[in-house]
Amino acid sequence: MPLLVPSFNEATELNRSYHDDEPVQAAQFDIAYNDGRRFSGALDGVGHADLSQAPNGVGQVKFGPDARTWQSKGQDLNPSHRATWTQSDCHASANMHSGRVS
């Protein structure tokens, strides 16, 4: 499902990245202007798109998905993982996340 981004006005470029600043690569985008005009394109390999040829105006941008196949980055095992927790484990976790040390 495309992401709906808040309105913008007279932007000269689009930049799209994930929470870890990894660029979204080659995603399609579509700008729907409030007056009915549209402008479409694709981000480049570093998550940028030049809007110098796009009309000025206010509208909303919808981004499609990253062109790359999704891959999980985190393959490391969690050394703290336990298949089952005891009551003591639950209390220790609650204390740790509330700022208290047990």
C-alpha positions as CSV (number, residue, x, y, z in Angstrom):
1,M,0.0,0.0,0.0
2,P,1.4,3.4,-0.9
3,L,2.4,5.8,1.8
4,L,0.5,9.0,2.0
5,V,2.8,12.0,2.8
6,P,1.4,15.3,4.1
7,S,0.9,18.2,1.7
8,F,3.9,20.1,0.3
9,N,4.4,23.3,-1.7
10,E,7.1,24.1,-4.2
11,A,9.5,21.4,-3.2
12,T,12.5,21.0,-5.6
13,E,13.3,17.3,-4.8
14,L,11.9,14.3,-2.9
15,N,14.0,12.3,-0.5
16,R,12.7,9.1,1.0
17,S,14.5,6.8,3.5
18,Y,13.8,4.3,6.1
19,H,14.0,4.8,9.9
20,D,17.7,3.8,9.8
21,D,18.4,6.4,6.9
22,E,18.8,3.6,4.3
23,P,17.4,5.1,1.1
24,V,14.2,3.7,-0.5
25,Q,15.4,2.7,-3.9
26,A,13.6,3.2,-7.2
27,A,10.2,3.5,-5.6
28,Q,7.5,5.0,-7.9
29,F,5.8,8.1,-6.7
30,D,2.7,10.1,-7.7
31,I,2.0,13.7,-6.8
32,A,-1.8,14.6,-6.8
33,Y,-2.1,18.3,-6.8
34,N,-5.1,19.9,-5.1
35,D,-6.2,21.5,-8.5
36,G,-6.3,18.0,-10.2
37,R,-2.9,18.0,-11.9
38,R,-0.6,15.0,-11.5
39,F,3.1,14.4,-11.7
40,S,4.7,10.9,-11.5
41,G,8.2,9.5,-11.4
42,A,10.6,7.2,-9.6
43,L,13.2,7.7,-6.9
44,D,16.8,7.0,-7.9
45,G,19.2,4.5,-6.2
46,V,19.8,6.9,-3.3
47,G,16.1,7.7,-2.6
48,H,16.0,11.1,-4.4
49,A,13.9,12.5,-7.2
50,D,14.4,15.8,-8.9
51,L,11.1,17.8,-9.1
52,S,12.5,20.7,-11.1
53,Q,10.1,19.7,-14.0
54,A,7.1,19.2,-11.7
55,P,4.5,22.0,-11.5
56,N,4.5,24.2,-8.5
57,G,1.5,23.7,-6.2
58,V,0.1,22.1,-3.2
59,G,-0.6,18.4,-3.2
60,Q,0.0,15.0,-1.7
61,V,2.7,12.4,-2.6
62,K,2.1,8.7,-2.6
63,F,5.1,6.4,-2.7
64,G,5.2,2.9,-3.9
65,P,7.4,0.2,-2.4
66,D,11.1,-0.1,-2.6
67,A,12.1,-1.8,-5.9
68,R,14.4,-4.3,-4.1
69,T,13.2,-7.6,-2.7
70,W,12.6,-7.3,1.0
71,Q,15.3,-9.0,3.1
72,S,15.7,-9.1,6.9
73,K,18.8,-7.4,8.0
74,G,19.0,-8.7,11.5
75,Q,20.1,-12.3,11.4
76,D,21.9,-12.3,14.8
77,L,20.5,-14.4,17.5
78,N,19.3,-12.6,20.6
79,P,21.5,-13.8,23.5
80,S,18.8,-12.8,26.0
81,H,16.0,-14.8,24.2
82,R,14.2,-17.3,26.4
83,A,11.5,-19.6,25.0
84,T,9.7,-19.5,28.4
85,W,9.9,-16.9,31.1
86,T,9.7,-17.5,34.8
87,Q,8.0,-15.0,37.2
88,S,11.4,-13.9,38.2
89,D,12.3,-13.1,34.6
90,C,9.1,-11.1,34.2
91,H,9.9,-9.0,37.3
92,A,13.5,-8.5,36.3
93,S,12.4,-7.3,32.8
94,A,9.8,-5.0,34.3
95,N,12.3,-3.5,36.7
96,M,14.9,-3.0,34.0
97,H,12.5,-1.2,31.6
98,S,11.1,1.0,34.4
99,G,14.5,2.2,35.4
100,R,14.8,0.2,38.5
101,V,17.7,-2.2,39.0
102,S,16.9,-5.6,40.6
